[in-house]
Amino acid sequence: MDAYTDFATVYDTFMDETPYEVWGDFVVELMNKYGVTKPAFAKGAEHGNHEASEDSARTGGAEPEENSEVALEQERNLIAELGCGTGSFTLNMAKRGYDIIGIDMSPDMLDIARRKTEAEGFDIMYLEQDMRELDLYCTAGTILSVCDSVNYLLEDEDVIETFKLVNNFLFPKGVFIFDFNTLHKYRDVIGDVTIAENREDCSFIWDNYYHDEEHINEYDLTIFYRAGEGDVFKRSVETHYQRGYTLDEMKAFVEKAGLKFIDCYDADTHEAPTEESERIYIVAGECGK
């Protein structure tokens, strides 16, 4: 069964304690330190479709050279998020004033992202794409991937190809900021562990099975959620696969893809990663096409 189908309907419920604001603070810190992207408008300012109309007004009567400068500025300040899911982090970045595109291969997750975005009064483009086939209409100053989306790439070649496409669509001197769950986390922390959670309208049982030879964590999700009104619950089962990687492996993939490795951080401490790090951020830079 495809991942993130029925699970999409309850995903935000079970992720309601995810520290998106903390993640956003750290990502912005990394962007300011290493990148070229700046917010399109101040946090808390009016947002929505007005930026597009203002851009049109600015460029409509402008000379070609001025139009080109505006277009380059827009690309430099554009963020593309890979594996955006239901758009929670995408919205967090948009609320900070960034021009961002959300990309995910699950139509169910994207449907929820679009509804949430509309309800918040934002105008965000969402693209249904597999990150291994990334195809943007322009370059982006920053490409992001958070919440271990990269771990869904199970083969070396998949990671390298994705990273090559990232380098291709990065604005000159742009940065790729992504996180990944480590081999240590899958093998030593959550492998072969069952996690369960019960809420008023939904519950899940998450059975992990770690496959040591392939470094792949298989997890079977059994989901129960209220189907409409009343006390009728629907049961659904999905199987997900994620591969654990070491920091050295990820550094090698970055370099093989033509990107430049810049820095790395433990996702919890924001210090240098250790052997006990469960999730790591990497910052990589555009390095020619």
KELO-288634 format. One line per field, with one value per atom (N, C-alpha, C, CB): residue number from 1; atom name; x, y, z. Coordinates in steps of 0.1 Angstrom, whole numbers, m for minus. Glycine has a CB too. Layout:
N
seq <- [NUM	...] $
atom <- [CA	...] $
xx <- [X	...] $
yy <- [Y	...] $
zz <- [Z	...] $
***
This chain:
289
seq <- [1	1	1	1	2	2	2	2	3	3	3	3	4	4	4	4	5	5	5	5	6	6	6	6	7	7	7	7	8	8	8	8	9	9	9	9	10	10	10	10	11	11	11	11	12	12	12	12	13	13	13	13	14	14	14	14	15	15	15	15	16	16	16	16	17	17	17	17	18	18	18	18	19	19	19	19	20	20	20	20	21	21	21	21	22	22	22	22	23	23	23	23	24	24	24	24	25	25	25	25	26	26	26	26	27	27	27	27	28	28	28	28	29	29	29	29	30	30	30	30	31	31	31	31	32	32	32	32	33	33	33	33	34	34	34	34	35	35	35	35	36	36	36	36	37	37	37	37	38	38	38	38	39	39	39	39	40	40	40	40	41	41	41	41	42	42	42	42	43	43	43	43	44	44	44	44	45	45	45	45	46	46	46	46	47	47	47	47	48	48	48	48	49	49	49	49	50	50	50	50	51	51	51	51	52	52	52	52	53	53	53	53	54	54	54	54	55	55	55	55	56	56	56	56	57	57	57	57	58	58	58	58	59	59	59	59	60	60	60	60	61	61	61	61	62	62	62	62	63	63	63	63	64	64	64	64	65	65	65	65	66	66	66	66	67	67	67	67	68	68	68	68	69	69	69	69	70	70	70	70	71	71	71	71	72	72	72	72	73	73	73	73	74	74	74	74	75	75	75	75	76	76	76	76	77	77	77	77	78	78	78	78	79	79	79	79	80	80	80	80	81	81	81	81	82	82	82	82	83	83	83	83	84	84	84	84	85	85	85	85	86	86	86	86	87	87	87	87	88	88	88	88	89	89	89	89	90	90	90	90	91	91	91	91	92	92	92	92	93	93	93	93	94	94	94	94	95	95	95	95	96	96	96	96	97	97	97	97	98	98	98	98	99	99	99	99	100	100	100	100	101	101	101	101	102	102	102	102	103	103	103	103	104	104	104	104	105	105	105	105	106	106	106	106	107	107	107	107	108	108	108	108	109	109	109	109	110	110	110	110	111	111	111	111	112	112	112	112	113	113	113	113	114	114	114	114	115	115	115	115	116	116	116	116	117	117	117	117	118	118	118	118	119	119	119	119	120	120	120	120	121	121	121	121	122	122	122	122	123	123	123	123	124	124	124	124	125	125	125	125	126	126	126	126	127	127	127	127	128	128	128	128	129	129	129	129	130	130	130	130	131	131	131	131	132	132	132	132	133	133	133	133	134	134	134	134	135	135	135	135	136	136	136	136	137	137	137	137	138	138	138	138	139	139	139	139	140	140	140	140	141	141	141	141	142	142	142	142	143	143	143	143	144	144	144	144	145	145	145	145	146	146	146	146	147	147	147	147	148	148	148	148	149	149	149	149	150	150	150	150	151	151	151	151	152	152	152	152	153	153	153	153	154	154	154	154	155	155	155	155	156	156	156	156	157	157	157	157	158	158	158	158	159	159	159	159	160	160	160	160	161	161	161	161	162	162	162	162	163	163	163	163	164	164	164	164	165	165	165	165	166	166	166	166	167	167	167	167	168	168	168	168	169	169	169	169	170	170	170	170	171	171	171	171	172	172	172	172	173	173	173	173	174	174	174	174	175	175	175	175	176	176	176	176	177	177	177	177	178	178	178	178	179	179	179	179	180	180	180	180	181	181	181	181	182	182	182	182	183	183	183	183	184	184	184	184	185	185	185	185	186	186	186	186	187	187	187	187	188	188	188	188	189	189	189	189	190	190	190	190	191	191	191	191	192	192	192	192	193	193	193	193	194	194	194	194	195	195	195	195	196	196	196	196	197	197	197	197	198	198	198	198	199	199	199	199	200	200	200	200	201	201	201	201	202	202	202	202	203	203	203	203	204	204	204	204	205	205	205	205	206	206	206	206	207	207	207	207	208	208	208	208	209	209	209	209	210	210	210	210	211	211	211	211	212	212	212	212	213	213	213	213	214	214	214	214	215	215	215	215	216	216	216	216	217	217	217	217	218	218	218	218	219	219	219	219	220	220	220	220	221	221	221	221	222	222	222	222	223	223	223	223	224	224	224	224	225	225	225	225	226	226	226	226	227	227	227	227	228	228	228	228	229	229	229	229	230	230	230	230	231	231	231	231	232	232	232	232	233	233	233	233	234	234	234	234	235	235	235	235	236	236	236	236	237	237	237	237	238	238	238	238	239	239	239	239	240	240	240	240	241	241	241	241	242	242	242	242	243	243	243	243	244	244	244	244	245	245	245	245	246	246	246	246	247	247	247	247	248	248	248	248	249	249	249	249	250	250	250	250	251	251	251	251	252	252	252	252	253	253	253	253	254	254	254	254	255	255	255	255	256	256	256	256	257	257	257	257	258	258	258	258	259	259	259	259	260	260	260	260	261	261	261	261	262	262	262	262	263	263	263	263	264	264	264	264	265	265	265	265	266	266	266	266	267	267	267	267	268	268	268	268	269	269	269	269	270	270	270	270	271	271	271	271	272	272	272	272	273	273	273	273	274	274	274	274	275	275	275	275	276	276	276	276	277	277	277	277	278	278	278	278	279	279	279	279	280	280	280	280	281	281	281	281	282	282	282	282	283	283	283	283	284	284	284	284	285	285	285	285	286	286	286	286	287	287	287	287	288	288	288	288	289	289	289	289] $
atom <- [N	CA	C	CB	N	CA	C	CB	N	CA	C	CB	N	CA	C	CB	N	CA	C	CB	N	CA	C	CB	N	CA	C	CB	N	CA	C	CB	N	CA	C	CB	N	CA	C	CB	N	CA	C	CB	N	CA	C	CB	N	CA	C	CB	N	CA	C	CB	N	CA	C	CB	N	CA	C	CB	N	CA	C	CB	N	CA	C	CB	N	CA	C	CB	N	CA	C	CB	N	CA	C	CB	N	CA	C	CB	N	CA	C	CB	N	CA	C	CB	N	CA	C	CB	N	CA	C	CB	N	CA	C	CB	N	CA	C	CB	N	CA	C	CB	N	CA	C	CB	N	CA	C	CB	N	CA	C	CB	N	CA	C	CB	N	CA	C	CB	N	CA	C	CB	N	CA	C	CB	N	CA	C	CB	N	CA	C	CB	N	CA	C	CB	N	CA	C	CB	N	CA	C	CB	N	CA	C	CB	N	CA	C	CB	N	CA	C	CB	N	CA	C	CB	N	CA	C	CB	N	CA	C	CB	N	CA	C	CB	N	CA	C	CB	N	CA	C	CB	N	CA	C	CB	N	CA	C	CB	N	CA	C	CB	N	CA	C	CB	N	CA	C	CB	N	CA	C	CB	N	CA	C	CB	N	CA	C	CB	N	CA	C	CB	N	CA	C	CB	N	CA	C	CB	N	CA	C	CB	N	CA	C	CB	N	CA	C	CB	N	CA	C	CB	N	CA	C	CB	N	CA	C	CB	N	CA	C	CB	N	CA	C	CB	N	CA	C	CB	N	CA	C	CB	N	CA	C	CB	N	CA	C	CB	N	CA	C	CB	N	CA	C	CB	N	CA	C	CB	N	CA	C	CB	N	CA	C	CB	N	CA	C	CB	N	CA	C	CB	N	CA	C	CB	N	CA	C	CB	N	CA	C	CB	N	CA	C	CB	N	CA	C	CB	N	CA	C	CB	N	CA	C	CB	N	CA	C	CB	N	CA	C	CB	N	CA	C	CB	N	CA	C	CB	N	CA	C	CB	N	CA	C	CB	N	CA	C	CB	N	CA	C	CB	N	CA	C	CB	N	CA	C	CB	N	CA	C	CB	N	CA	C	CB	N	CA	C	CB	N	CA	C	CB	N	CA	C	CB	N	CA	C	CB	N	CA	C	CB	N	CA	C	CB	N	CA	C	CB	N	CA	C	CB	N	CA	C	CB	N	CA	C	CB	N	CA	C	CB	N	CA	C	CB	N	CA	C	CB	N	CA	C	CB	N	CA	C	CB	N	CA	C	CB	N	CA	C	CB	N	CA	C	CB	N	CA	C	CB	N	CA	C	CB	N	CA	C	CB	N	CA	C	CB	N	CA	C	CB	N	CA	C	CB	N	CA	C	CB	N	CA	C	CB	N	CA	C	CB	N	CA	C	CB	N	CA	C	CB	N	CA	C	CB	N	CA	C	CB	N	CA	C	CB	N	CA	C	CB	N	CA	C	CB	N	CA	C	CB	N	CA	C	CB	N	CA	C	CB	N	CA	C	CB	N	CA	C	CB	N	CA	C	CB	N	CA	C	CB	N	CA	C	CB	N	CA	C	CB	N	CA	C	CB	N	CA	C	CB	N	CA	C	CB	N	CA	C	CB	N	CA	C	CB	N	CA	C	CB	N	CA	C	CB	N	CA	C	CB	N	CA	C	CB	N	CA	C	CB	N	CA	C	CB	N	CA	C	CB	N	CA	C	CB	N	CA	C	CB	N	CA	C	CB	N	CA	C	CB	N	CA	C	CB	N	CA	C	CB	N	CA	C	CB	N	CA	C	CB	N	CA	C	CB	N	CA	C	CB	N	CA	C	CB	N	CA	C	CB	N	CA	C	CB	N	CA	C	CB	N	CA	C	CB	N	CA	C	CB	N	CA	C	CB	N	CA	C	CB	N	CA	C	CB	N	CA	C	CB	N	CA	C	CB	N	CA	C	CB	N	CA	C	CB	N	CA	C	CB	N	CA	C	CB	N	CA	C	CB	N	CA	C	CB	N	CA	C	CB	N	CA	C	CB	N	CA	C	CB	N	CA	C	CB	N	CA	C	CB	N	CA	C	CB	N	CA	C	CB	N	CA	C	CB	N	CA	C	CB	N	CA	C	CB	N	CA	C	CB	N	CA	C	CB	N	CA	C	CB	N	CA	C	CB	N	CA	C	CB	N	CA	C	CB	N	CA	C	CB	N	CA	C	CB	N	CA	C	CB	N	CA	C	CB	N	CA	C	CB	N	CA	C	CB	N	CA	C	CB	N	CA	C	CB	N	CA	C	CB	N	CA	C	CB	N	CA	C	CB	N	CA	C	CB	N	CA	C	CB	N	CA	C	CB	N	CA	C	CB	N	CA	C	CB	N	CA	C	CB	N	CA	C	CB	N	CA	C	CB	N	CA	C	CB	N	CA	C	CB	N	CA	C	CB	N	CA	C	CB	N	CA	C	CB	N	CA	C	CB	N	CA	C	CB	N	CA	C	CB	N	CA	C	CB	N	CA	C	CB	N	CA	C	CB	N	CA	C	CB	N	CA	C	CB	N	CA	C	CB	N	CA	C	CB	N	CA	C	CB	N	CA	C	CB	N	CA	C	CB	N	CA	C	CB	N	CA	C	CB	N	CA	C	CB	N	CA	C	CB	N	CA	C	CB	N	CA	C	CB	N	CA	C	CB	N	CA	C	CB	N	CA	C	CB	N	CA	C	CB	N	CA	C	CB	N	CA	C	CB	N	CA	C	CB	N	CA	C	CB	N	CA	C	CB	N	CA	C	CB	N	CA	C	CB	N	CA	C	CB	N	CA	C	CB	N	CA	C	CB	N	CA	C	CB	N	CA	C	CB	N	CA	C	CB	N	CA	C	CB	N	CA	C	CB	N	CA	C	CB	N	CA	C	CB	N	CA	C	CB	N	CA	C	CB	N	CA	C	CB	N	CA	C	CB	N	CA	C	CB	N	CA	C	CB	N	CA	C	CB	N	CA	C	CB	N	CA	C	CB	N	CA	C	CB	N	CA	C	CB	N	CA	C	CB	N	CA	C	CB	N	CA	C	CB	N	CA	C	CB	N	CA	C	CB	N	CA	C	CB	N	CA	C	CB	N	CA	C	CB	N	CA	C	CB	N	CA	C	CB	N	CA	C	CB	N	CA	C	CB	N	CA	C	CB	N	CA	C	CB	N	CA	C	CB	N	CA	C	CB	N	CA	C	CB] $
xx <- [8	0	9	m10	4	12	12	6	24	25	18	40	14	7	m5	17	m14	m27	m37	m31	m42	m51	m44	m57	m31	m23	m23	m9	m24	m24	m35	m25	m47	m58	m56	m70	m47	m44	m30	m46	m22	m8	m7	m2	m14	m12	m17	m20	m26	m30	m19	m42	m12	m1	12	1	13	25	22	29	12	8	19	m5	28	38	52	40	52	64	68	62	81	86	89	98	79	81	88	69	83	88	103	81	107	121	129	123	124	131	132	123	122	122	133	109	134	144	158	143	160	174	177	175	167	169	172	157	164	167	181	156	185	198	209	201	207	216	215	213	204	202	209	187	208	214	229	209	234	248	255	251	248	255	249	255	236	229	228	216	219	217	202	221	193	179	175	171	166	161	145	166	138	124	119	118	107	101	93	91	89	82	84	67	82	85	75	84	80	71	60	79	47	36	30	40	36	31	20	41	12	2	8	m5	1	6	m5	12	m2	m12	m8	m25	m17	m15	m9	m27	m8	m3	11	m5	20	33	34	42	26	26	21	17	11	5	16	m8	22	33	44	37	48	59	55	62	42	38	38	24	34	34	48	27	57	71	77	79	74	81	74	84	61	53	59	39	63	68	83	62	90	104	112	109	124	133	137	146	141	144	155	149	165	176	170	187	161	155	146	146	139	131	139	123	151	160	165	172	169	173	163	178	150	139	137	126	138	136	147	136	160	171	169	184	164	162	151	158	141	130	135	118	143	149	158	156	167	176	168	185	157	149	138	143	138	128	133	125	125	128	119	125	125	118	120	123	109	109	106	100	115	113	106	126	96	89	82	99	74	67	55	62	50	39	27	43	21	9	11	1	24	26	28	16	30	31	44	31	55	68	68	80	62	61	54	53	42	35	43	22	50	59	69	66	75	84	77	93	66	58	54	46	50	47	59	41	71	83	86	95	78	80	87	88	90	97	88	105	92	85	89	89	80	83	74	83	80	72	73	78	62	62	61	50	69	70	68	83	60	58	52	48	54	49	35	59	30	17	6	18	m3	m14	m23	m23	m24	m33	m27	m34	m14	m7	m8	8	m6	m7	m21	m2	m31	m45	m47	m55	m42	m43	m35	m38	m23	m14	m21	m1	m28	m35	m46	m39	m54	m65	m60	m74	m50	m44	m39	m33	m33	m27	m38	m18	m48	m60	m66	m70	m68	m74	m66	m76	m53	m44	m42	m30	m48	m48	m35	m50	m27	m15	m17	m4	m8	m8	5	m10	5	18	16	21	25	25	29	34	22	25	26	15	37	40	40	53	33	33	44	19	55	67	75	77	81	90	103	92	110	122	133	127	132	142	140	141	129	126	123	114	130	127	128	137	118	118	111	110	120	115	114	123	106	105	116	91	124	135	144	129	155	163	157	178	163	158	171	149	171	182	185	180	174	175	166	172	171	163	164	167	152	151	145	143	149	142	143	147	132	132	124	128	124	116	119	101	132	138	132	136	128	123	133	118	146	157	158	170	154	156	146	153	137	128	135	115	147	155	164	165	161	166	179	156	183	195	205	191	217	228	225	242	221	219	207	216	197	186	190	174	198	203	211	211	221	230	222	240	213	205	197	196	190	183	192	176	203	212	218	224	220	224	213	227	201	190	189	176	191	191	202	194	214	225	221	238	215	211	201	204	192	181	185	168	197	201	206	211	201	207	222	199	230	244	247	251	255	259	247	264	236	225	229	213	220	223	212	226	216	207	208	210	197	197	188	193	193	184	188	185	178	181	180	173	185	183	185	193	177	179	191	166	198	211	209	221	219	219	217	232	224	223	209	232	201	187	179	181	180	172	177	172	190	195	194	210	197	199	188	212	180	170	156	171	151	137	136	131	147	145	139	159	129	122	115	132	111	103	89	109	79	65	61	55	55	50	35	58	28	13	9	6	m2	m7	m22	0	m30	m44	m49	m50	m58	m64	m79	m60	m87	m101	m107	m108	m102	m108	m99	m111	m87	m78	m68	m72	m62	m51	m42	m56	m30	m21	m12	m13	m8	2	13	m4	25	37	47	43	47	57	69	50	81	93	100	102	106	114	127	106	138	151	157	160	161	168	183	162	191	205	213	212	212	220	218	217	205	202	202	189	203	202	188	213	178	165	156	159	148	138	124	138	118	104	95	102	85	75	61	77	54	40	31	36	23	14	m1	14	m6	m20	m28	m23	m37	m44	m59	m41	m64	m78	m83	m82	m93	m97	m113	m90	m119	m133	m137	m138	m146	m151	m164	m153	m164	m176	m181	m187	m194	m199	m203	m212	m205	m208	m196	m215	m198	m187	m181	m192	m182	m177	m162	m185	m153	m139	m134	m130	m126	m120	m106	m120	m103	m89	m82	m90	m69	m61	m47	m61	m40	m26	m17	m25	m6	4	18	4	26	40	50	43	59	69	83	67	92	105	115	109	124	134	147	130	157	171	179	178	186	195	209	197	214	227	237	225	249	259	263	272	269	273	283	279	293	303	296	313	286	279	272	268	266	259	269	251	280	290	295	302	297	301	291	304	278	267	267	253	268	269	280	271	291	303	301	316	296	294	284	290	275	264	269	252	281	286	284	280	277	275	288	263	288	299	294	305	301	297	302	303	293	297	298	286	287	287	277	285	277	267	265	271	253	249	240	242	242	232	219	237	208	195	190	185	194	189	197	188	210	219	224	231	223	229	244	222	250	264	269	269	282	288	282	303	279	273	283	269	277	285	280	285	286	282	268	291	263	250	239	251	243	233	223	240	210	199	194	188	196	192	202	177	206	217	212	230	216	214	227	209	225	237	234	240	244	243	253	246	248	256	254	252	264	263	263	274	257	257	272	248	275	289	291	297	284	285	275	299	272	262	269	252] $
yy <- [m12	0	12	0	23	35	42	45	48	55	68	57	73	86	87	97	77	78	81	65	70	73	79	59	76	82	98	77	103	117	124	120	117	123	125	114	117	119	124	105	126	130	142	133	152	165	163	176	154	151	145	141	135	129	137	115	147	156	169	158	170	183	188	182	180	185	187	175	185	187	202	183	204	218	226	218	228	234	248	236	255	269	268	276	258	257	253	246	244	240	252	229	260	272	282	279	284	293	289	294	276	270	271	256	268	268	282	262	292	306	310	315	306	309	303	302	291	285	293	270	297	304	317	306	324	337	336	344	325	323	319	312	310	304	307	289	312	313	327	307	328	340	345	339	337	339	349	326	358	368	367	382	371	371	381	375	378	387	398	379	396	406	403	407	413	412	402	425	395	386	394	378	388	395	405	401	408	418	412	424	420	415	405	426	395	385	380	373	371	365	368	371	373	375	388	373	397	411	411	419	402	402	401	392	391	389	402	377	408	420	431	424	433	443	440	444	428	424	428	409	425	429	444	423	451	466	471	472	465	470	467	463	455	451	454	436	458	460	470	464	481	492	493	505	483	484	480	475	484	480	465	489	458	444	441	439	450	448	448	458	458	458	446	471	442	429	418	426	417	406	406	406	418	420	416	434	419	415	400	422	394	380	372	375	377	371	372	377	384	386	376	400	374	365	351	366	347	333	331	330	341	341	339	353	346	346	335	360	326	316	303	312	297	284	273	286	262	250	239	244	234	224	210	228	201	187	179	181	171	163	172	155	181	191	185	203	173	167	176	164	178	186	201	181	205	219	227	225	220	227	235	217	229	237	247	227	244	253	266	246	264	275	283	271	276	283	292	273	288	296	307	287	305	315	326	309	322	332	341	326	336	344	353	335	353	362	356	374	343	337	333	325	334	329	315	338	305	291	283	286	272	262	249	260	242	229	218	228	207	196	183	197	175	162	152	163	139	129	124	118	127	122	132	119	129	138	140	133	130	131	142	118	141	151	165	147	166	179	185	178	177	182	188	170	182	188	201	178	201	213	225	210	222	233	238	228	229	234	242	222	238	245	259	237	259	272	282	269	277	286	291	278	282	287	297	275	297	307	319	300	319	331	333	343	322	323	318	316	322	317	310	329	297	289	279	282	278	267	254	272	244	230	222	224	214	206	191	209	183	168	162	162	160	154	145	165	135	126	134	112	136	144	138	144	125	119	124	104	131	136	151	129	158	172	180	177	189	197	210	189	220	234	242	240	253	262	272	268	273	282	277	297	285	281	287	286	282	286	289	276	300	303	293	317	287	277	265	283	253	241	234	231	231	225	211	234	203	191	187	179	187	184	172	197	168	157	144	160	142	129	124	118	134	130	123	142	127	121	106	128	102	88	78	86	84	76	72	83	78	73	61	85	50	37	33	27	38	34	46	29	42	53	61	46	55	61	71	51	68	77	90	70	88	100	109	96	103	110	117	101	110	117	128	106	127	137	149	133	147	158	165	152	157	163	173	152	168	177	190	170	188	199	209	195	204	213	220	205	213	219	230	208	229	239	250	233	249	259	272	254	283	296	296	308	303	304	308	314	300	302	299	316	293	289	277	285	274	263	253	268	240	229	226	217	227	224	212	236	201	190	182	180	175	166	152	170	143	129	121	123	110	101	93	93	91	83	68	88	61	47	43	41	50	47	48	58	57	59	47	71	42	31	18	30	16	4	2	2	13	12	18	18	26	34	29	49	30	26	13	37	7	m6	m16	m10	m23	m34	m30	m45	m17	m12	m9	2	m11	m8	5	m20	14	27	27	39	31	33	46	21	51	64	64	76	69	69	83	59	88	101	98	110	109	107	103	121	108	105	96	117	92	83	77	91	67	60	53	50	50	42	33	52	22	13	13	m2	16	17	6	32	m4	m15	m13	m29	m12	m11	m24	m1	m26	m38	m34	m49	m35	m31	m42	m25	m39	m49	m45	m50	m52	m48	m48	m57	m58	m59	m47	m72	m43	m31	m18	m34	m18	m6	1	4	m7	m2	m5	m8	5	4	3	16	m8	m10	m7	m25	1	3	2	16	m7	m9	m1	m25	7	16	11	30	8	4	16	m9	22	34	32	45	37	37	51	29	55	69	70	78	80	81	84	92	77	78	86	65	99	107	109	101	111	113	99	122	99	86	79	77	67	59	49	53	50	41	45	40	36	39	30	36	36	29	24	38	12	7	7	m8	12	12	8	26	2	m3	3	m18	9	13	8	29	5	1	12	m13	16	26	20	39	25	21	33	11	33	44	38	54	43	38	48	37	42	49	52	42	64	67	72	78	71	77	91	68	99	112	111	120	102	100	96	89	88	84	96	73	104	116	126	123	128	137	132	138	119	114	116	99	114	116	131	112	140	154	157	163	152	155	148	151	136	128	135	114	142	149	163	151	167	179	191	182	188	199	201	196	212	214	213	229	203	202	214	189	220	232	230	243	224	222	211	235	207	197	200	183	196	199	188	212	184	176	183	172	177	184	188	175	181	184	194	171	193	202	214	194	213	223	224	236	214	213	203	209	201	191	177	190	169	156	147	150	137	127	113	128	103	89	86	79	94	93	101	96	109	118	109	127	113	106	112	104	125	133	144	139	146	155	164	147	177	187	188	201	189	192	204	179	212	224	221	237	222	220	231	206	234	246	243	255	251	250	251	261	243	242	240	230	249	248	238	244	238	230	219	238] $
zz <- [0	0	0	12	m7	m8	6	m18	9	22	21	25	33	35	26	31	27	21	33	13	39	50	62	55	63	74	73	74	61	59	67	44	68	75	90	73	96	110	113	117	103	104	113	91	111	119	133	113	136	149	157	149	151	159	158	153	150	149	156	135	164	170	180	177	185	194	187	205	173	166	167	151	170	173	160	182	151	138	140	130	151	153	157	165	165	168	156	179	148	135	126	128	125	117	122	116	135	140	136	155	137	134	119	139	111	97	92	89	97	94	98	101	110	115	105	129	100	90	77	88	73	60	61	57	72	74	75	87	80	82	69	92	61	49	36	51	36	23	17	25	8	0	1	m14	6	6	17	7	14	24	23	21	34	33	23	47	17	8	14	m1	27	35	49	31	58	72	78	78	88	96	102	106	100	106	97	119	86	76	68	67	61	52	42	45	39	29	20	37	11	2	m12	5	m20	m35	m38	m42	m28	m31	m36	m19	m32	m37	m52	m30	m57	m72	m79	m75	m74	m81	m80	m75	m69	m67	m77	m53	m78	m87	m102	m87	m105	m119	m121	m121	m110	m111	m113	m99	m106	m106	m120	m95	m125	m137	m150	m137	m149	m161	m171	m157	m165	m174	m173	m170	m167	m165	m178	m153	m178	m189	m187	m190	m199	m198	m187	m211	m186	m176	m162	m178	m160	m147	m144	m145	m154	m153	m149	m166	m155	m153	m139	m163	m134	m120	m110	m117	m112	m104	m104	m108	m116	m117	m109	m131	m110	m103	m88	m107	m83	m69	m64	m66	m72	m68	m67	m78	m76	m76	m64	m89	m61	m50	m37	m50	m36	m24	m23	m22	m33	m33	m25	m47	m18	m11	m17	5	m19	m23	m12	m37	m7	4	m2	15	m1	m5	6	m10	3	13	23	21	17	26	33	18	29	37	37	51	49	50	51	62	49	48	61	40	72	84	85	96	81	81	70	80	58	47	52	36	59	64	74	70	82	92	86	101	75	68	61	58	55	48	58	42	70	80	84	92	82	85	74	88	63	52	40	57	40	29	17	34	5	m6	m8	m20	m6	m6	m14	9	m20	m28	m20	m42	m18	m12	m22	m2	m20	m30	m22	m38	m27	m20	m31	m8	m29	m39	m34	m40	m22	m18	m21	m3	m30	m33	m20	m44	m12	0	10	7	12	20	14	22	1	m5	m5	m20	m6	m5	9	m6	19	33	33	44	28	28	21	21	10	3	11	m11	17	25	37	30	44	55	51	62	39	34	31	22	24	21	34	12	43	56	63	65	61	68	60	70	48	39	31	48	30	22	8	29	m1	m15	m17	m25	m16	m17	m28	m4	m37	m47	m42	m59	m44	m40	m53	m31	m54	m66	m61	m72	m69	m66	m74	m70	m68	m74	m65	m79	m71	m64	m64	m71	m52	m51	m61	m37	m64	m73	m87	m73	m90	m103	m102	m109	m93	m91	m103	m80	m106	m118	m115	m129	m112	m109	m122	m98	m121	m133	m133	m133	m122	m121	m110	m117	m107	m96	m83	m98	m72	m58	m50	m51	m42	m34	m23	m29	m18	m8	m11	6	m9	m10	4	m21	10	23	23	32	32	35	49	25	56	71	74	79	87	92	85	90	83	78	64	88	56	43	34	35	36	28	31	31	43	47	39	62	32	23	11	20	8	m3	1	m8	m5	1	m6	m1	m17	m25	m26	m39	m26	m28	m40	m29	m51	m64	m63	m75	m55	m53	m46	m45	m36	m28	m37	m16	m44	m53	m64	m59	m70	m81	m76	m88	m64	m58	m56	m46	m50	m47	m59	m38	m70	m83	m88	m93	m87	m91	m82	m91	m69	m60	m65	m46	m68	m72	m85	m74	m94	m107	m105	m115	m95	m94	m83	m90	m77	m67	m75	m58	m70	m74	m71	m67	m79	m76	m62	m86	m55	m41	m31	m39	m37	m28	m20	m37	m10	m1	0	13	3	5	20	m4	27	41	44	50	49	51	63	39	69	80	76	92	84	82	95	72	97	108	106	110	117	115	116	126	112	113	128	108	137	151	156	159	151	156	152	150	140	135	142	120	142	147	162	142	169	184	192	187	186	194	191	191	178	176	168	168	164	157	165	152	160	167	179	170	179	190	185	196	194	190	198	194	190	196	194	190	204	202	209	209	203	208	205	202	215	214	216	224	207	208	208	197	210	211	197	215	186	173	165	166	170	162	171	151	166	174	163	185	168	159	166	150	160	164	154	167	159	150	153	151	145	147	138	144	145	138	136	145	124	122	115	113	122	116	108	127	96	87	87	73	94	96	83	106	75	63	53	55	52	43	50	36	64	72	70	68	67	65	77	52	81	91	84	101	86	81	93	76	90	101	95	108	102	98	107	99	101	108	107	103	118	119	125	127	117	121	123	110	133	136	137	149	128	129	127	119	133	132	118	142	113	99	99	92	98	99	113	90	115	128	134	127	147	153	159	144	162	169	159	181	146	137	134	124	136	133	121	145	113	101	105	89	101	103	90	109	90	78	82	72	72	75	64	76	67	58	62	57	52	55	49	49	57	53	54	62	46	47	47	35	57	57	60	68	53	55	64	41	73	82	75	95	77	71	81	60	79	87	82	88	90	85	74	97	75	64	51	68	52	39	33	42	41	36	30	47	37	32	18	41	16	4	m7	5	m4	m14	m18	m8	m9	m12	m22	1	m20	m28	m42	m22	m42	m55	m63	m52	m57	m65	m70	m56	m66	m71	m62	m85	m51	m41	m32	m32	m25	m16	m2	m18	6	20	27	26	35	43	58	40	64	78	82	86	95	100	114	97	119	133	138	134	151	158	158	172	154	154	167	147	178	191	198	199	198	205	197	210	184	174	176	177	181	182	172	197	172	162	165	164	155	157	164	143	171	178	173	193	178	175	181	181	190	196	190	211	180	173	166	163	168	162	149	172	148	136	134	138	122	118	107	114	109	98	90	103	77	68	60	59	59	50	38	57	26	14	5	7	m3	m12	m26	m9	m34	m49	m54	m56	m63	m67	m82	m60	m90	m104	m110	m109	m122	m128	m137	m137] $
***
